[in-house]
């Protein structure tokens, strides 16, 4: 029984995301959201915090779209202007930024952006914020929500999302086919 408990503990900790990894990914994600969604400085800080809270609560793949994900979306709906939230929700690499594949966390955002490119400097929360801010703190603030830029094209965002989604779906089908192919002959084929 003790061995089983240790195996479960090791398996769970192997999939949990470290604070440093969550922090780096939250920064990268917030930076790209600031760039695409034209975030104000206050929004940028709050988006970083919301992303960090969500990522720090990912312990297993079961947590990907659970209560932390729902909380993040609720926070972002409060923080962002309606047009920003619509663009956020339309972009799968923002809305569902991480998934579990090949026994590791995978990031959709890297299909779109170079890992070394940042558009803004780090938010001050990057140094000071450790997670767990009360929900009321976000909801009881007046957020400066910028107007939609004249050159913002919602159709372009949707077309880009569809293109990325089709590519990811194609890659996933390819990986599943390879996995099934590799399992044949090993007694795993049903």
C-alpha positions as CSV (number, residue, x, y, z in Angstrom):
1,X,0.0,0.0,0.0
2,X,2.9,2.4,0.8
3,X,4.5,1.7,-2.5
4,X,1.2,2.5,-4.3
5,X,1.0,5.8,-2.5
6,X,4.6,6.7,-3.4
7,X,4.0,5.9,-7.0
8,X,0.9,8.1,-7.1
9,X,2.8,10.9,-5.5
10,X,5.7,10.6,-7.9
11,X,3.3,10.5,-10.9
12,X,1.4,13.6,-9.7
13,X,4.5,15.6,-9.0
14,X,6.1,14.7,-12.3
15,X,3.2,16.4,-14.2
16,X,2.8,19.4,-11.9
17,X,4.1,22.6,-13.3
18,X,6.9,24.3,-11.3
19,X,6.5,27.9,-10.1
20,X,9.3,29.1,-12.4
21,X,7.8,27.4,-15.4
22,X,4.4,28.8,-14.7
23,X,5.9,32.3,-14.2
24,X,7.8,32.2,-17.5
25,X,4.8,30.9,-19.4
26,X,2.4,33.4,-17.8
27,X,4.8,36.2,-18.9
28,X,5.1,35.0,-22.4
29,X,1.3,34.5,-22.7
30,X,0.5,37.9,-21.2
31,X,3.1,39.7,-23.4
32,X,1.4,38.2,-26.6
33,X,-2.0,39.0,-25.2
34,X,-0.9,42.6,-24.6
35,X,0.4,42.8,-28.2
36,X,-2.6,41.3,-29.9
37,X,-5.4,42.7,-27.7
38,X,-3.9,46.2,-27.2
39,X,-3.9,45.9,-23.4
40,X,-3.3,48.9,-21.1
41,X,-0.6,48.7,-18.5
42,X,-3.0,47.8,-15.7
43,X,-4.7,45.2,-17.9
44,X,-1.3,43.7,-18.7
45,X,-0.4,43.4,-15.0
46,X,-3.8,41.8,-14.2
47,X,-3.7,39.4,-17.2
48,X,-0.2,38.2,-16.1
49,X,-1.6,37.5,-12.6
50,X,-4.6,35.7,-13.9
51,X,-2.5,33.6,-16.2
52,X,0.0,32.8,-13.4
53,X,-2.8,31.8,-11.0
54,X,-4.2,29.4,-13.7
55,X,-0.9,27.9,-14.6
56,X,0.2,27.4,-10.9
57,X,-3.0,25.4,-10.4
58,X,-2.2,22.9,-13.2
59,X,-1.2,19.8,-11.4
60,X,-2.4,17.1,-13.8
61,X,-4.1,17.2,-17.2
62,X,-7.5,16.8,-15.5
63,X,-7.0,20.4,-14.2
64,X,-6.6,21.9,-17.7
65,X,-10.2,23.1,-18.1
66,X,-11.4,22.9,-14.5
67,X,-12.3,25.5,-11.9
68,X,-9.0,27.4,-12.4
69,X,-9.6,27.8,-16.1
70,X,-13.1,29.0,-15.4
71,X,-11.9,31.5,-12.8
72,X,-9.3,32.8,-15.3
73,X,-11.9,33.3,-18.0
74,X,-14.2,35.1,-15.5
75,X,-11.3,37.4,-14.4
76,X,-10.4,38.2,-18.0
77,X,-14.0,39.0,-18.8
78,X,-13.9,41.5,-16.0
79,X,-10.5,42.9,-17.0
80,X,-10.9,43.1,-20.7
81,X,-13.2,45.3,-22.9
82,X,-15.9,43.3,-24.7
83,X,-14.0,43.4,-28.0
84,X,-10.8,42.3,-26.3
85,X,-12.5,39.4,-24.6
86,X,-14.1,38.3,-27.9
87,X,-10.7,38.3,-29.6
88,X,-9.2,36.4,-26.6
89,X,-11.9,33.8,-26.8
90,X,-11.6,33.4,-30.5
91,X,-7.8,32.7,-30.3
92,X,-7.3,29.1,-29.1
93,X,-3.7,29.8,-28.3
94,X,-5.0,32.3,-25.7
95,X,-8.2,30.7,-24.6
96,X,-6.8,27.2,-24.2
97,X,-3.1,27.9,-24.1
98,X,-1.8,24.7,-22.8
99,X,-2.5,21.0,-23.3
100,X,-1.0,17.7,-22.2
101,X,0.7,15.5,-24.9
102,X,3.7,13.2,-24.9
103,X,3.8,13.3,-21.1
104,X,4.5,17.0,-21.1
105,X,2.8,20.4,-21.1
106,X,2.5,21.7,-24.6
107,X,1.9,25.4,-25.6
108,X,-0.2,26.5,-28.5
109,X,1.2,30.0,-28.5
110,X,4.6,28.7,-29.8
111,X,2.9,27.7,-33.1
112,X,2.3,31.5,-33.6
113,X,5.1,33.3,-31.9
114,X,8.9,33.0,-31.6
115,X,10.0,32.0,-28.1
116,X,12.6,34.8,-27.9
117,X,10.4,37.7,-29.0
118,X,8.9,40.0,-26.3
119,X,6.9,43.2,-27.1
120,X,6.8,44.7,-23.6
121,X,9.0,44.7,-20.6
122,X,8.1,42.5,-17.6
123,X,5.1,43.7,-15.5
124,X,6.0,44.7,-11.9
125,X,3.9,41.7,-10.8
126,X,6.5,39.4,-12.3
127,X,8.8,40.2,-9.3
128,X,6.2,40.7,-6.6
129,X,3.2,38.5,-7.3
130,X,3.1,35.0,-5.9
131,X,-0.4,34.1,-6.8
132,X,-3.8,33.8,-5.0
133,X,-5.1,37.3,-5.2
134,X,-8.7,37.5,-4.0
135,X,-11.3,37.7,-6.8
136,X,-12.9,40.8,-5.4
137,X,-9.7,42.7,-6.0
138,X,-10.2,42.4,-9.7
139,X,-13.9,42.9,-9.7
140,X,-13.9,46.0,-7.5
141,X,-11.6,48.0,-9.8
142,X,-12.3,50.4,-12.7
143,X,-10.3,49.1,-15.6
144,X,-9.2,51.4,-18.4
145,X,-10.4,49.5,-21.4
146,X,-9.1,50.8,-24.6
147,X,-11.3,51.3,-27.6
148,X,-11.0,48.9,-30.4
149,X,-8.3,50.2,-32.9
150,X,-9.6,51.2,-36.3
151,X,-7.3,48.7,-38.0
152,X,-8.5,45.7,-35.8
153,X,-10.1,43.1,-38.1
154,X,-12.1,40.5,-36.2
155,X,-12.4,38.3,-39.4
156,X,-8.6,38.2,-39.6
157,X,-8.4,36.9,-36.0
158,X,-11.1,34.2,-36.7
159,X,-9.3,33.1,-39.9
160,X,-6.0,32.9,-38.1
161,X,-7.6,30.9,-35.4
162,X,-9.1,28.5,-37.8
163,X,-5.8,28.1,-39.6
164,X,-3.9,27.3,-36.4
165,X,-6.7,25.0,-35.2
166,X,-6.7,23.0,-38.5
167,X,-2.9,22.7,-38.3
168,X,-3.0,21.6,-34.6
169,X,-5.8,19.1,-35.4
170,X,-3.8,17.7,-38.3
171,X,-0.7,17.3,-36.1
172,X,-2.8,15.6,-33.4
173,X,-4.3,13.1,-35.9
174,X,-0.8,12.4,-37.3
175,X,0.6,11.8,-33.8
176,X,-2.4,9.5,-32.9
177,X,-1.8,7.6,-36.1
178,X,1.9,7.2,-35.3
179,X,1.1,6.1,-31.8
180,X,-1.4,3.5,-33.0
181,X,1.1,2.3,-35.5
182,X,3.8,2.0,-32.8
183,X,1.4,0.0,-30.6
184,X,0.7,-2.6,-33.2
185,X,2.7,-5.7,-32.7
186,X,3.2,-5.0,-29.0
187,X,0.0,-6.6,-27.9
188,X,-1.8,-3.3,-27.4
189,X,-3.9,-3.4,-30.6
190,X,-7.5,-4.4,-29.9
